[in-house]
Amino acid sequence: MGPPHAILFVMRMLVGVLLLIAPAFADGIPREEYQARRTQLRKTLDGVLVLFAKADDDLRDYIQEPNFLYLTGWRDPGAVLMMTANEEILFLPLHNRTSEIFYGRVIDPNDKDVFEKTGFNAVLPRSAVETTFLRLIEASPKIYSERGDAQVEKLKGLAPLHEEGSATALVAKLREYKSPAELALIQKASDATVAAHLAAWHAMKAGKSEYEIAAVMTNTYFSLGCERSAYAPIVGSGPNSVILHYSANRRRMDASEVVVMDVAAECGDYAMDVTRTVPVNGKFSARQREIYEIVLGAQKAAIAAVKPGIKAGRGEGTLQQIAYDYINTHGKDSHGAPLGKYFTHGLSHHVGLDVHDPSEPGVELKAGMVITIEPGIYIPEENIGVRIEDTILVTDNGSKILSGGLPKEVEEIERLVGK
């Protein structure tokens, strides 16, 4: 369950005001919003929460651990967050001159501007983690952490009799709801992603390789201010269109095929997720068009049903069931069988800091959540795979398609591909 509606309303209003008066903190999220997230979490915290920043195994492509980033906004490795209902402390490593020669200067806990730069009132050296932990657990029966982290397991060894809880589950409840600042970054990623798909359509031509199209797309959203791909680009043509997570992108595309492009940007740490399926030569065959329009009809049926209270997962009355029923009652395979068995994956997942953002299984949708709607049909014996995916904001009365600027009607696609 998420925060009560009244609390959500107040939080949204507060963040809206902060956006007007607060300077951007690193990625466009105001520093005060990170503080508000920690305050909200501490209200229900009945133990000590410990989160470690992602290890610096390879600083050349360092991406911060999402839950740590969500609560702190801190991107550098080596940091530790410790929280109780009454305290929140950020631990930072001391300056390492050798490392800084290679990777640049970082903030030291003894720097004069450390409180301003971190947004924390308590910043201690990393060496103080164990002694502080021992002090805090004296009055705390429970330790919340992310299981499997070797650093966490070593620390928990100092308190073997304490009950363990999941920090991931606690933070996931907050991450399900997107603030105005988060939505602005997701929308930026969406706009750049839409531009990337349109550029790919313009460049589409038989004889080109899948990786050429992928390069057009990534170059487009990089040039629009997005730092990374939200996931490995998927450009699958012909026989590769039926492979759900195909990302080799090595095949040469033939004129008679469709190509599934599941490619999206990440801007300011927030992801987008969009898929379109288009004909390589700019014109669907009759069979390709039939399958495509069934998938599009299923997506429209599911999107029309999105509203607070409905469930996205599997089961009677869910969005998944709505899409499956549409596909299974429209069209047949080459043997005359219904097409439902060719819809082989889930319909929806949450989107945010991760392209597959955490959420409670079976949770009812609520206003402020951001999800995908992505039905698909994949028929290997016909070399036809079709997936249509948009990222959706759940509103008070329904939904808003954040990636709605990208066409998906057959006529629009055929008018734009290769032109």
TORKOL-4160 file (C-alpha; in steps of 0.2 Angstrom, whole numbers, padded with zeros to 4 digits, m for minus):
419
<pt num="1" X="0000" Y="0000" Z="0000"/>
<pt num="2" X="0006" Y="0018" Z="m0004"/>
<pt num="3" X="0004" Y="0034" Z="0006"/>
<pt num="4" X="m0014" Y="0039" Z="0010"/>
<pt num="5" X="m0022" Y="0050" Z="m0003"/>
<pt num="6" X="m0021" Y="0066" Z="0008"/>
<pt num="7" X="m0003" Y="0064" Z="0011"/>
<pt num="8" X="0001" Y="0061" Z="m0007"/>
<pt num="9" X="m0008" Y="0077" Z="m0011"/>
<pt num="10" X="0001" Y="0087" Z="0001"/>
<pt num="11" X="0018" Y="0079" Z="m0005"/>
<pt num="12" X="0014" Y="0084" Z="m0023"/>
<pt num="13" X="0009" Y="0102" Z="m0018"/>
<pt num="14" X="0025" Y="0103" Z="m0008"/>
<pt num="15" X="0036" Y="0097" Z="m0022"/>
<pt num="16" X="0027" Y="0108" Z="m0034"/>
<pt num="17" X="0032" Y="0123" Z="m0023"/>
<pt num="18" X="0050" Y="0117" Z="m0021"/>
<pt num="19" X="0052" Y="0116" Z="m0039"/>
<pt num="20" X="0049" Y="0134" Z="m0040"/>
<pt num="21" X="0060" Y="0140" Z="m0026"/>
<pt num="22" X="0074" Y="0127" Z="m0025"/>
<pt num="23" X="0089" Y="0125" Z="m0036"/>
<pt num="24" X="0091" Y="0109" Z="m0046"/>
<pt num="25" X="0101" Y="0095" Z="m0036"/>
<pt num="26" X="0112" Y="0086" Z="m0048"/>
<pt num="27" X="0099" Y="0078" Z="m0059"/>
<pt num="28" X="0084" Y="0090" Z="m0059"/>
<pt num="29" X="0077" Y="0084" Z="m0043"/>
<pt num="30" X="0077" Y="0097" Z="m0030"/>
<pt num="31" X="0088" Y="0093" Z="m0015"/>
<pt num="32" X="0073" Y="0096" Z="m0004"/>
<pt num="33" X="0064" Y="0082" Z="m0012"/>
<pt num="34" X="0077" Y="0070" Z="m0007"/>
<pt num="35" X="0075" Y="0076" Z="0011"/>
<pt num="36" X="0056" Y="0074" Z="0009"/>
<pt num="37" X="0058" Y="0056" Z="0004"/>
<pt num="38" X="0069" Y="0052" Z="0018"/>
<pt num="39" X="0057" Y="0061" Z="0030"/>
<pt num="40" X="0042" Y="0051" Z="0024"/>
<pt num="41" X="0052" Y="0035" Z="0025"/>
<pt num="42" X="0057" Y="0038" Z="0043"/>
<pt num="43" X="0039" Y="0041" Z="0049"/>
<pt num="44" X="0036" Y="0022" Z="0048"/>
<pt num="45" X="0054" Y="0016" Z="0051"/>
<pt num="46" X="0055" Y="0004" Z="0066"/>
<pt num="47" X="0073" Y="0000" Z="0065"/>
<pt num="48" X="0090" Y="0005" Z="0057"/>
<pt num="49" X="0090" Y="0006" Z="0038"/>
<pt num="50" X="0107" Y="0004" Z="0030"/>
<pt num="51" X="0111" Y="0006" Z="0012"/>
<pt num="52" X="0128" Y="0006" Z="0003"/>
<pt num="53" X="0131" Y="0015" Z="m0013"/>
<pt num="54" X="0136" Y="0004" Z="m0028"/>
<pt num="55" X="0153" Y="m0003" Z="m0027"/>
<pt num="56" X="0166" Y="0006" Z="m0038"/>
<pt num="57" X="0171" Y="m0010" Z="m0048"/>
<pt num="58" X="0172" Y="0000" Z="m0064"/>
<pt num="59" X="0171" Y="0019" Z="m0062"/>
<pt num="60" X="0172" Y="0021" Z="m0081"/>
<pt num="61" X="0153" Y="0017" Z="m0082"/>
<pt num="62" X="0147" Y="0019" Z="m0064"/>
<pt num="63" X="0129" Y="0020" Z="m0061"/>
<pt num="64" X="0123" Y="0022" Z="m0044"/>
<pt num="65" X="0112" Y="0009" Z="m0035"/>
<pt num="66" X="0094" Y="0015" Z="m0038"/>
<pt num="67" X="0087" Y="0015" Z="m0020"/>
<pt num="68" X="0102" Y="0024" Z="m0013"/>
<pt num="69" X="0101" Y="0037" Z="m0027"/>
<pt num="70" X="0082" Y="0039" Z="m0024"/>
<pt num="71" X="0085" Y="0043" Z="m0005"/>
<pt num="72" X="0101" Y="0053" Z="m0007"/>
<pt num="73" X="0103" Y="0060" Z="m0025"/>
<pt num="74" X="0122" Y="0055" Z="m0022"/>
<pt num="75" X="0131" Y="0048" Z="m0037"/>
<pt num="76" X="0148" Y="0044" Z="m0031"/>
<pt num="77" X="0154" Y="0027" Z="m0025"/>
<pt num="78" X="0160" Y="0023" Z="m0007"/>
<pt num="79" X="0145" Y="0032" Z="0002"/>
<pt num="80" X="0134" Y="0024" Z="0015"/>
<pt num="81" X="0117" Y="0029" Z="0021"/>
<pt num="82" X="0111" Y="0025" Z="0039"/>
<pt num="83" X="0093" Y="0030" Z="0045"/>
<pt num="84" X="0082" Y="0028" Z="0060"/>
<pt num="85" X="0066" Y="0036" Z="0064"/>
<pt num="86" X="0076" Y="0051" Z="0072"/>
<pt num="87" X="0092" Y="0051" Z="0063"/>
<pt num="88" X="0099" Y="0051" Z="0045"/>
<pt num="89" X="0118" Y="0051" Z="0042"/>
<pt num="90" X="0128" Y="0050" Z="0026"/>
<pt num="91" X="0145" Y="0043" Z="0027"/>
<pt num="92" X="0158" Y="0047" Z="0014"/>
<pt num="93" X="0176" Y="0041" Z="0010"/>
<pt num="94" X="0190" Y="0053" Z="0013"/>
<pt num="95" X="0200" Y="0060" Z="m0002"/>
<pt num="96" X="0210" Y="0048" Z="m0011"/>
<pt num="97" X="0223" Y="0058" Z="m0021"/>
<pt num="98" X="0228" Y="0044" Z="m0032"/>
<pt num="99" X="0210" Y="0039" Z="m0037"/>
<pt num="100" X="0206" Y="0058" Z="m0040"/>
<pt num="101" X="0220" Y="0059" Z="m0052"/>
<pt num="102" X="0211" Y="0046" Z="m0063"/>
<pt num="103" X="0193" Y="0049" Z="m0059"/>
<pt num="104" X="0191" Y="0067" Z="m0053"/>
<pt num="105" X="0189" Y="0076" Z="m0036"/>
<pt num="106" X="0175" Y="0070" Z="m0024"/>
<pt num="107" X="0167" Y="0078" Z="m0009"/>
<pt num="108" X="0176" Y="0074" Z="0007"/>
<pt num="109" X="0166" Y="0073" Z="0024"/>
<pt num="110" X="0178" Y="0087" Z="0030"/>
<pt num="111" X="0175" Y="0099" Z="0016"/>
<pt num="112" X="0167" Y="0115" Z="0022"/>
<pt num="113" X="0153" Y="0114" Z="0009"/>
<pt num="114" X="0149" Y="0096" Z="0013"/>
<pt num="115" X="0132" Y="0100" Z="0021"/>
<pt num="116" X="0126" Y="0111" Z="0006"/>
<pt num="117" X="0133" Y="0098" Z="m0007"/>
<pt num="118" X="0125" Y="0083" Z="0001"/>
<pt num="119" X="0109" Y="0090" Z="0008"/>
<pt num="120" X="0112" Y="0081" Z="0025"/>
<pt num="121" X="0115" Y="0089" Z="0042"/>
<pt num="122" X="0125" Y="0074" Z="0047"/>
<pt num="123" X="0140" Y="0069" Z="0037"/>
<pt num="124" X="0153" Y="0057" Z="0044"/>
<pt num="125" X="0169" Y="0048" Z="0037"/>
<pt num="126" X="0166" Y="0031" Z="0030"/>
<pt num="127" X="0177" Y="0024" Z="0044"/>
<pt num="128" X="0164" Y="0029" Z="0057"/>
<pt num="129" X="0151" Y="0017" Z="0049"/>
<pt num="130" X="0153" Y="0002" Z="0062"/>
<pt num="131" X="0154" Y="0012" Z="0078"/>
<pt num="132" X="0138" Y="0022" Z="0072"/>
<pt num="133" X="0129" Y="0006" Z="0068"/>
<pt num="134" X="0133" Y="m0001" Z="0085"/>
<pt num="135" X="0126" Y="0014" Z="0093"/>
<pt num="136" X="0110" Y="0015" Z="0083"/>
<pt num="137" X="0105" Y="m0004" Z="0085"/>
<pt num="138" X="0106" Y="m0002" Z="0104"/>
<pt num="139" X="0088" Y="0005" Z="0103"/>
<pt num="140" X="0083" Y="m0003" Z="0087"/>
<pt num="141" X="0077" Y="m0021" Z="0086"/>
<pt num="142" X="0077" Y="m0022" Z="0067"/>
<pt num="143" X="0089" Y="m0020" Z="0053"/>
<pt num="144" X="0083" Y="m0015" Z="0035"/>
<pt num="145" X="0095" Y="m0018" Z="0021"/>
<pt num="146" X="0097" Y="m0025" Z="0004"/>
<pt num="147" X="0101" Y="m0043" Z="0005"/>
<pt num="148" X="0115" Y="m0050" Z="m0004"/>
<pt num="149" X="0127" Y="m0036" Z="m0003"/>
<pt num="150" X="0143" Y="m0042" Z="0005"/>
<pt num="151" X="0146" Y="m0025" Z="0014"/>
<pt num="152" X="0129" Y="m0026" Z="0022"/>
<pt num="153" X="0132" Y="m0044" Z="0027"/>
<pt num="154" X="0148" Y="m0040" Z="0036"/>
<pt num="155" X="0140" Y="m0026" Z="0045"/>
<pt num="156" X="0125" Y="m0037" Z="0050"/>
<pt num="157" X="0137" Y="m0049" Z="0058"/>
<pt num="158" X="0140" Y="m0036" Z="0072"/>
<pt num="159" X="0121" Y="m0039" Z="0077"/>
<pt num="160" X="0117" Y="m0057" Z="0074"/>
<pt num="161" X="0102" Y="m0058" Z="0085"/>
<pt num="162" X="0093" Y="m0043" Z="0077"/>
<pt num="163" X="0078" Y="m0046" Z="0066"/>
<pt num="164" X="0080" Y="m0042" Z="0047"/>
<pt num="165" X="0069" Y="m0032" Z="0035"/>
<pt num="166" X="0070" Y="m0027" Z="0017"/>
<pt num="167" X="0075" Y="m0010" Z="0013"/>
<pt num="168" X="0070" Y="m0013" Z="m0005"/>
<pt num="169" X="0052" Y="m0016" Z="0000"/>
<pt num="170" X="0052" Y="0000" Z="0011"/>
<pt num="171" X="0059" Y="0011" Z="m0003"/>
<pt num="172" X="0048" Y="0003" Z="m0017"/>
<pt num="173" X="0032" Y="0009" Z="m0009"/>
<pt num="174" X="0038" Y="0027" Z="m0011"/>
<pt num="175" X="0046" Y="0024" Z="m0028"/>
<pt num="176" X="0029" Y="0018" Z="m0035"/>
<pt num="177" X="0022" Y="0036" Z="m0034"/>
<pt num="178" X="0031" Y="0049" Z="m0046"/>
<pt num="179" X="0033" Y="0067" Z="m0041"/>
<pt num="180" X="0031" Y="0082" Z="m0053"/>
<pt num="181" X="0050" Y="0083" Z="m0054"/>
<pt num="182" X="0051" Y="0064" Z="m0058"/>
<pt num="183" X="0038" Y="0066" Z="m0071"/>
<pt num="184" X="0047" Y="0080" Z="m0079"/>
<pt num="185" X="0062" Y="0070" Z="m0081"/>
<pt num="186" X="0052" Y="0055" Z="m0088"/>
<pt num="187" X="0044" Y="0066" Z="m0100"/>
<pt num="188" X="0060" Y="0073" Z="m0106"/>
<pt num="189" X="0066" Y="0055" Z="m0109"/>
<pt num="190" X="0050" Y="0052" Z="m0118"/>
<pt num="191" X="0051" Y="0067" Z="m0130"/>
<pt num="192" X="0069" Y="0062" Z="m0134"/>
<pt num="193" X="0064" Y="0044" Z="m0137"/>
<pt num="194" X="0050" Y="0049" Z="m0148"/>
<pt num="195" X="0062" Y="0059" Z="m0158"/>
<pt num="196" X="0074" Y="0044" Z="m0159"/>
<pt num="197" X="0060" Y="0032" Z="m0166"/>
<pt num="198" X="0055" Y="0045" Z="m0179"/>
<pt num="199" X="0073" Y="0047" Z="m0184"/>
<pt num="200" X="0074" Y="0028" Z="m0186"/>
<pt num="201" X="0059" Y="0028" Z="m0197"/>
<pt num="202" X="0066" Y="0041" Z="m0208"/>
<pt num="203" X="0082" Y="0031" Z="m0210"/>
<pt num="204" X="0074" Y="0014" Z="m0212"/>
<pt num="205" X="0079" Y="0005" Z="m0228"/>
<pt num="206" X="0080" Y="m0013" Z="m0234"/>
<pt num="207" X="0098" Y="m0018" Z="m0234"/>
<pt num="208" X="0103" Y="m0008" Z="m0219"/>
<pt num="209" X="0109" Y="m0018" Z="m0203"/>
<pt num="210" X="0099" Y="m0017" Z="m0187"/>
<pt num="211" X="0114" Y="m0009" Z="m0178"/>
<pt num="212" X="0113" Y="0006" Z="m0190"/>
<pt num="213" X="0095" Y="0009" Z="m0185"/>
<pt num="214" X="0100" Y="0007" Z="m0167"/>
<pt num="215" X="0114" Y="0020" Z="m0169"/>
<pt num="216" X="0102" Y="0032" Z="m0177"/>
<pt num="217" X="0091" Y="0031" Z="m0162"/>
<pt num="218" X="0104" Y="0032" Z="m0148"/>
<pt num="219" X="0113" Y="0046" Z="m0157"/>
<pt num="220" X="0097" Y="0056" Z="m0157"/>
<pt num="221" X="0093" Y="0055" Z="m0139"/>
<pt num="222" X="0111" Y="0058" Z="m0134"/>
<pt num="223" X="0110" Y="0074" Z="m0144"/>
<pt num="224" X="0095" Y="0079" Z="m0135"/>
<pt num="225" X="0103" Y="0079" Z="m0118"/>
<pt num="226" X="0100" Y="0061" Z="m0112"/>
<pt num="227" X="0115" Y="0052" Z="m0105"/>
<pt num="228" X="0111" Y="0034" Z="m0107"/>
<pt num="229" X="0100" Y="0021" Z="m0115"/>
<pt num="230" X="0087" Y="0015" Z="m0103"/>
<pt num="231" X="0091" Y="m0003" Z="m0108"/>
<pt num="232" X="0101" Y="m0011" Z="m0122"/>
<pt num="233" X="0092" Y="m0006" Z="m0138"/>
<pt num="234" X="0082" Y="m0020" Z="m0146"/>
<pt num="235" X="0081" Y="m0019" Z="m0165"/>
<pt num="236" X="0074" Y="m0035" Z="m0172"/>
<pt num="237" X="0069" Y="m0038" Z="m0190"/>
<pt num="238" X="0061" Y="m0053" Z="m0198"/>
<pt num="239" X="0066" Y="m0069" Z="m0188"/>
<pt num="240" X="0073" Y="m0058" Z="m0174"/>
<pt num="241" X="0056" Y="m0049" Z="m0172"/>
<pt num="242" X="0049" Y="m0064" Z="m0163"/>
<pt num="243" X="0064" Y="m0064" Z="m0150"/>
<pt num="244" X="0058" Y="m0054" Z="m0135"/>
<pt num="245" X="0074" Y="m0047" Z="m0129"/>
<pt num="246" X="0085" Y="m0048" Z="m0144"/>
<pt num="247" X="0099" Y="m0035" Z="m0143"/>
<pt num="248" X="0113" Y="m0042" Z="m0154"/>
<pt num="249" X="0106" Y="m0030" Z="m0168"/>
<pt num="250" X="0118" Y="m0038" Z="m0181"/>
<pt num="251" X="0106" Y="m0044" Z="m0195"/>
<pt num="252" X="0103" Y="m0035" Z="m0212"/>
<pt num="253" X="0085" Y="m0031" Z="m0214"/>
<pt num="254" X="0075" Y="m0037" Z="m0229"/>
<pt num="255" X="0061" Y="m0027" Z="m0238"/>
<pt num="256" X="0047" Y="m0039" Z="m0234"/>
<pt num="257" X="0050" Y="m0039" Z="m0215"/>
<pt num="258" X="0044" Y="m0030" Z="m0200"/>
<pt num="259" X="0056" Y="m0023" Z="m0187"/>
<pt num="260" X="0053" Y="m0022" Z="m0169"/>
<pt num="261" X="0061" Y="m0007" Z="m0161"/>
<pt num="262" X="0061" Y="m0007" Z="m0142"/>
<pt num="263" X="0073" Y="0007" Z="m0139"/>
<pt num="264" X="0072" Y="0021" Z="m0126"/>
<pt num="265" X="0082" Y="0035" Z="m0117"/>
<pt num="266" X="0087" Y="0038" Z="m0099"/>
<pt num="267" X="0087" Y="0056" Z="m0094"/>
<pt num="268" X="0093" Y="0063" Z="m0077"/>
<pt num="269" X="0093" Y="0045" Z="m0071"/>
<pt num="270" X="0074" Y="0042" Z="m0076"/>
<pt num="271" X="0070" Y="0029" Z="m0089"/>
<pt num="272" X="0057" Y="0028" Z="m0103"/>
<pt num="273" X="0051" Y="0012" Z="m0112"/>
<pt num="274" X="0044" Y="0013" Z="m0129"/>
<pt num="275" X="0042" Y="0000" Z="m0143"/>
<pt num="276" X="0035" Y="0001" Z="m0161"/>
<pt num="277" X="0034" Y="m0011" Z="m0175"/>
<pt num="278" X="0036" Y="m0005" Z="m0193"/>
<pt num="279" X="0038" Y="m0012" Z="m0210"/>
<pt num="280" X="0056" Y="m0011" Z="m0217"/>
<pt num="281" X="0050" Y="m0006" Z="m0234"/>
<pt num="282" X="0037" Y="0006" Z="m0228"/>
<pt num="283" X="0021" Y="m0005" Z="m0232"/>
<pt num="284" X="0014" Y="m0018" Z="m0221"/>
<pt num="285" X="0009" Y="m0034" Z="m0230"/>
<pt num="286" X="m0010" Y="m0039" Z="m0228"/>
<pt num="287" X="m0005" Y="m0052" Z="m0215"/>
<pt num="288" X="0007" Y="m0041" Z="m0206"/>
<pt num="289" X="m0006" Y="m0027" Z="m0205"/>
<pt num="290" X="m0019" Y="m0040" Z="m0198"/>
<pt num="291" X="m0007" Y="m0045" Z="m0184"/>
<pt num="292" X="m0002" Y="m0027" Z="m0181"/>
<pt num="293" X="m0020" Y="m0021" Z="m0179"/>
<pt num="294" X="m0024" Y="m0035" Z="m0167"/>
<pt num="295" X="m0010" Y="m0030" Z="m0156"/>
<pt num="296" X="m0015" Y="m0011" Z="m0157"/>
<pt num="297" X="m0033" Y="m0015" Z="m0153"/>
<pt num="298" X="m0027" Y="m0025" Z="m0138"/>
<pt num="299" X="m0016" Y="m0010" Z="m0132"/>
<pt num="300" X="m0030" Y="0002" Z="m0134"/>
<pt num="301" X="m0042" Y="m0009" Z="m0125"/>
<pt num="302" X="m0030" Y="m0010" Z="m0110"/>
<pt num="303" X="m0026" Y="0008" Z="m0110"/>
<pt num="304" X="m0044" Y="0012" Z="m0110"/>
<pt num="305" X="m0046" Y="0002" Z="m0094"/>
<pt num="306" X="m0032" Y="0010" Z="m0085"/>
<pt num="307" X="m0038" Y="0019" Z="m0069"/>
<pt num="308" X="m0035" Y="0019" Z="m0050"/>
<pt num="309" X="m0041" Y="0003" Z="m0043"/>
<pt num="310" X="m0038" Y="m0009" Z="m0057"/>
<pt num="311" X="m0023" Y="m0022" Z="m0057"/>
<pt num="312" X="m0010" Y="m0023" Z="m0070"/>
<pt num="313" X="m0005" Y="m0041" Z="m0066"/>
<pt num="314" X="m0012" Y="m0058" Z="m0071"/>
<pt num="315" X="m0029" Y="m0064" Z="m0066"/>
<pt num="316" X="m0047" Y="m0060" Z="m0070"/>
<pt num="317" X="m0052" Y="m0042" Z="m0072"/>
<pt num="318" X="m0033" Y="m0036" Z="m0074"/>
<pt num="319" X="m0026" Y="m0026" Z="m0088"/>
<pt num="320" X="m0016" Y="m0042" Z="m0094"/>
<pt num="321" X="m0032" Y="m0052" Z="m0095"/>
<pt num="322" X="m0041" Y="m0038" Z="m0105"/>
<pt num="323" X="m0026" Y="m0038" Z="m0118"/>
<pt num="324" X="m0025" Y="m0057" Z="m0119"/>
<pt num="325" X="m0044" Y="m0059" Z="m0121"/>
<pt num="326" X="m0044" Y="m0046" Z="m0136"/>
<pt num="327" X="m0029" Y="m0055" Z="m0144"/>
<pt num="328" X="m0037" Y="m0072" Z="m0141"/>
<pt num="329" X="m0053" Y="m0067" Z="m0149"/>
<pt num="330" X="m0046" Y="m0058" Z="m0165"/>
<pt num="331" X="m0038" Y="m0067" Z="m0179"/>
<pt num="332" X="m0030" Y="m0085" Z="m0181"/>
<pt num="333" X="m0014" Y="m0093" Z="m0184"/>
<pt num="334" X="m0010" Y="m0103" Z="m0200"/>
<pt num="335" X="m0018" Y="m0118" Z="m0192"/>
<pt num="336" X="m0034" Y="m0109" Z="m0187"/>
<pt num="337" X="m0030" Y="m0108" Z="m0169"/>
<pt num="338" X="m0033" Y="m0092" Z="m0158"/>
<pt num="339" X="m0018" Y="m0080" Z="m0156"/>
<pt num="340" X="m0018" Y="m0079" Z="m0137"/>
<pt num="341" X="m0004" Y="m0092" Z="m0135"/>
<pt num="342" X="0008" Y="m0080" Z="m0145"/>
<pt num="343" X="0006" Y="m0066" Z="m0132"/>
<pt num="344" X="0020" Y="m0073" Z="m0122"/>
<pt num="345" X="0025" Y="m0060" Z="m0109"/>
<pt num="346" X="0018" Y="m0048" Z="m0096"/>
<pt num="347" X="0008" Y="m0033" Z="m0101"/>
<pt num="348" X="0014" Y="m0020" Z="m0089"/>
<pt num="349" X="0028" Y="m0015" Z="m0077"/>
<pt num="350" X="0032" Y="0001" Z="m0067"/>
<pt num="351" X="0044" Y="0014" Z="m0075"/>
<pt num="352" X="0056" Y="0026" Z="m0065"/>
<pt num="353" X="0074" Y="0026" Z="m0060"/>
<pt num="354" X="0074" Y="0008" Z="m0067"/>
<pt num="355" X="0065" Y="0004" Z="m0083"/>
<pt num="356" X="0057" Y="m0010" Z="m0073"/>
<pt num="357" X="0054" Y="0000" Z="m0057"/>
<pt num="358" X="0050" Y="m0010" Z="m0041"/>
<pt num="359" X="0032" Y="m0012" Z="m0036"/>
<pt num="360" X="0022" Y="m0024" Z="m0024"/>
<pt num="361" X="0015" Y="m0039" Z="m0033"/>
<pt num="362" X="m0003" Y="m0038" Z="m0037"/>
<pt num="363" X="m0005" Y="m0020" Z="m0032"/>
<pt num="364" X="m0019" Y="m0009" Z="m0037"/>
<pt num="365" X="m0015" Y="0005" Z="m0048"/>
<pt num="366" X="m0016" Y="0023" Z="m0040"/>
<pt num="367" X="m0014" Y="0040" Z="m0047"/>
<pt num="368" X="0004" Y="0045" Z="m0049"/>
<pt num="369" X="0010" Y="0028" Z="m0054"/>
<pt num="370" X="0019" Y="0026" Z="m0071"/>
<pt num="371" X="0018" Y="0010" Z="m0080"/>
<pt num="372" X="0020" Y="0002" Z="m0098"/>
<pt num="373" X="0006" Y="m0006" Z="m0108"/>
<pt num="374" X="0014" Y="m0017" Z="m0121"/>
<pt num="375" X="0005" Y="m0032" Z="m0129"/>
<pt num="376" X="0013" Y="m0042" Z="m0142"/>
<pt num="377" X="0011" Y="m0056" Z="m0154"/>
<pt num="378" X="0026" Y="m0067" Z="m0160"/>
<pt num="379" X="0023" Y="m0081" Z="m0173"/>
<pt num="380" X="0040" Y="m0089" Z="m0177"/>
<pt num="381" X="0034" Y="m0100" Z="m0191"/>
<pt num="382" X="0028" Y="m0084" Z="m0200"/>
<pt num="383" X="0043" Y="m0073" Z="m0195"/>
<pt num="384" X="0031" Y="m0060" Z="m0188"/>
<pt num="385" X="0033" Y="m0052" Z="m0172"/>
<pt num="386" X="0023" Y="m0036" Z="m0167"/>
<pt num="387" X="0025" Y="m0027" Z="m0150"/>
<pt num="388" X="0017" Y="m0010" Z="m0147"/>
<pt num="389" X="0022" Y="m0001" Z="m0130"/>
<pt num="390" X="0019" Y="0015" Z="m0122"/>
<pt num="391" X="0023" Y="0022" Z="m0105"/>
<pt num="392" X="0007" Y="0028" Z="m0096"/>
<pt num="393" X="0004" Y="0040" Z="m0081"/>
<pt num="394" X="m0010" Y="0034" Z="m0070"/>
<pt num="395" X="m0021" Y="0049" Z="m0067"/>
<pt num="396" X="m0036" Y="0052" Z="m0054"/>
<pt num="397" X="m0048" Y="0048" Z="m0068"/>
<pt num="398" X="m0039" Y="0037" Z="m0080"/>
<pt num="399" X="m0022" Y="0039" Z="m0089"/>
<pt num="400" X="m0011" Y="0050" Z="m0099"/>
<pt num="401" X="0000" Y="0042" Z="m0113"/>
<pt num="402" X="0018" Y="0050" Z="m0110"/>
<pt num="403" X="0024" Y="0043" Z="m0126"/>
<pt num="404" X="0009" Y="0048" Z="m0136"/>
<pt num="405" X="0018" Y="0059" Z="m0148"/>
<pt num="406" X="0024" Y="0044" Z="m0157"/>
<pt num="407" X="0012" Y="0038" Z="m0170"/>
<pt num="408" X="0005" Y="0020" Z="m0170"/>
<pt num="409" X="m0009" Y="0020" Z="m0183"/>
<pt num="410" X="m0005" Y="0010" Z="m0199"/>
<pt num="411" X="m0008" Y="0024" Z="m0210"/>
<pt num="412" X="0003" Y="0036" Z="m0201"/>
<pt num="413" X="0017" Y="0023" Z="m0200"/>
<pt num="414" X="0017" Y="0020" Z="m0218"/>
<pt num="415" X="0017" Y="0038" Z="m0222"/>
<pt num="416" X="0033" Y="0041" Z="m0212"/>
<pt num="417" X="0044" Y="0026" Z="m0213"/>
<pt num="418" X="0057" Y="0028" Z="m0226"/>
<pt num="419" X="0052" Y="0046" Z="m0230"/>
